Amino acid sequence: VVRVVCGKTTPGSVSNTFHIELPHDADVAALRRLLADELAGDAKVIARPGESSSSSTLSDSDRVPRVVFFQELKGKLGYERALTKDQSRQAQRLLMDILEQPGTQASTDDIEKSAKGDAAKFRMRLGAFLTCECYHAIACRCGLEEEDQVQVKTYNDHHMARTFLKLERLMRNQLMAGFGADNMKRRGARAFHGYPKWTLMVSL
């Protein structure tokens, strides 16, 4: 997995960082081909200091390091490009580990009690708590900046869809848990295709 950091992106992009899967021995020419519609032909591909033994500007024959920098990318970077499927699974596991901790559930209990049955107030307060206690750490572990907003896709994957439901239940998001359970019965994992619904770094 290669992390791509862009100095400038198209307006409307949610981040200046995304991840892309390439073969382990892929060269810069392969990266250019993959991003041909978004990268100018003469655009410099720059290695982060310490990532390559060669000069910071990479030639097409150089092997792609773990992190590369482009001055500008023409394409719009949406939520779906921030993480690969494996990284999305990792983000789910990290959030599950945090939410299942007794301390996190105790804090969620307190937030629920303080909301006094007001669902909107509960979601707002829980979102603020998760942003502070969970999402920052998860985003950084996944190679993103703290301010990046990332929605985690389930990729038509039945296991990821079921994990999504468990996460929503742990977050007491009854509306989304109910919606997801109903759709799972009717459509299986396809219920979540193109519909990522928990979001790192922003309120639920």
Secondary structure by P-SEA (a helix, b strand, c coil): cbbbbbcccccccccccccccccccccaaaaaaaacccccccccccccccccccccccccccccccbbbbccccccccccccccaaaaaaaaaaaaaaaacaaaaaaaaaaaaaacccaaaaaaaaaaaaaaccaaaaaaaacccccbbbbbbccccaaaaaaaaaaaaaacaaaaaaaaaaaaaccccccccccccccccccc
